[in-house]
Amino acid sequence: MAEGIAKKILASNINIKSAGVESHGINKHAINSMHEISISIVDQKSKIVNTNDFNNFDLIITLCGNAKDRCPTFHSKNTHIHWDIEDPATFKGNIEDTKNKYAEVRDVIFKNIHHLKNILENV
């Protein structure tokens, strides 16, 4: 969801990549949640973090508590920001509650990326 939102909100000259510590494919609830705000992520792929690429990035943002604990340590020139956002894929509930959880997390990510955009525009 973060990649889709970032590509929609941030300037087109910013190279946006997303990856995780595991690859699970695109979650149908994430696709549906993003569709609600007119952002398609159906063509996105779940990718594994490639630690060799870290030095190529100016900014690395990790999401979700376990990502911070499981991600490699960053020893490079890049800036690292962590957003401690609940991973909706770990949520257990009925269909409606799951839909609401994904929307809640999506909206937090949207707000954070919009805030990041404001910071980047004022640098």
C-alpha positions in Angstrom: 0.0 0.0 0.0 2.8 2.4 0.8 4.4 2.1 -2.6 1.1 2.8 -4.3 0.4 5.8 -2.1 3.9 7.2 -2.5 3.8 6.9 -6.3 0.5 8.8 -6.3 1.5 11.5 -3.9 5.2 12.1 -4.3 6.9 13.9 -7.2 7.4 11.7 -10.3 11.2 12.3 -10.2 11.4 10.3 -7.0 12.4 6.7 -7.5 10.1 4.7 -5.2 10.9 1.0 -4.4 9.3 -1.2 -1.8 10.3 -4.5 -0.4 9.9 -6.6 2.7 11.7 -9.1 4.8 9.5 -11.8 3.3 7.6 -12.1 0.0 3.9 -13.1 0.2 2.4 -11.7 -2.9 -0.1 -8.9 -3.0 -2.8 -9.2 -0.4 -6.4 -9.0 -1.8 -7.5 -6.9 1.1 -4.7 -4.4 0.4 -5.8 -4.3 -3.3 -9.4 -3.7 -2.3 -8.5 -1.0 0.2 -6.4 0.9 -2.3 -9.1 0.6 -4.9 -11.4 2.5 -2.5 -9.1 5.6 -2.9 -8.7 5.1 -6.6 -5.1 3.7 -6.5 -4.4 0.5 -8.2 -1.7 -1.8 -6.8 -2.6 -4.9 -8.8 0.6 -4.7 -10.9 2.9 -4.3 -7.9 5.0 -7.3 -6.8 6.0 -8.4 -3.4 9.8 -8.2 -3.2 12.5 -9.2 -0.7 14.8 -6.5 0.7 18.1 -6.5 -1.2 20.7 -5.2 1.2 23.2 -4.6 -1.6 21.0 -1.8 -2.8 20.8 0.2 0.4 23.6 2.5 -0.5 21.7 3.6 -3.6 18.9 5.1 -1.6 18.9 8.5 0.1 15.9 7.6 2.3 14.7 4.3 3.7 11.4 4.0 5.5 10.5 0.9 7.4 6.9 0.1 8.4 5.5 -2.2 11.0 7.1 -3.2 14.3 8.6 -6.5 13.1 10.2 -4.8 10.1 12.2 -2.6 12.4 13.3 -5.6 14.4 14.0 -7.8 11.4 15.5 -5.4 8.9 19.2 -5.2 8.4 21.2 -2.5 10.2 21.8 0.5 8.0 25.4 1.6 7.9 25.4 4.0 5.0 24.8 7.6 4.0 21.1 7.2 3.8 18.5 8.4 6.2 16.3 5.8 7.9 12.9 6.6 9.2 10.7 4.0 11.0 6.9 4.3 11.0 5.6 1.9 13.6 2.4 1.0 11.8 0.3 -2.1 12.6 0.6 -4.7 9.9 -2.9 -5.4 8.8 -2.0 -8.8 7.4 -1.6 -10.0 11.0 -5.1 -8.8 12.0 -7.6 -11.5 12.9 -11.3 -10.7 12.5 -14.3 -11.1 10.3 -14.4 -9.7 6.7 -15.9 -6.3 7.7 -13.4 -5.8 10.5 -10.5 -6.8 8.3 -11.7 -4.4 5.6 -11.8 -1.6 8.3 -8.3 -2.5 9.6 -6.8 -2.3 6.1 -8.6 1.1 5.5 -7.3 2.3 8.9 -3.7 1.3 8.1 -4.0 2.7 4.6 -5.1 6.1 5.9 -2.2 6.2 8.4 0.3 5.5 5.6 -1.4 8.1 3.4 -1.1 10.7 6.2 2.5 9.9 6.8 3.4 10.1 3.1 1.6 13.3 2.7 3.5 14.7 5.7 6.8 13.4 4.1 5.8 15.2 0.9 5.4 18.5 2.8 8.9 18.0 4.3 10.5 17.2 1.0 9.0 20.2 -0.7 10.4 22.5 2.0 14.0 21.1 1.8 
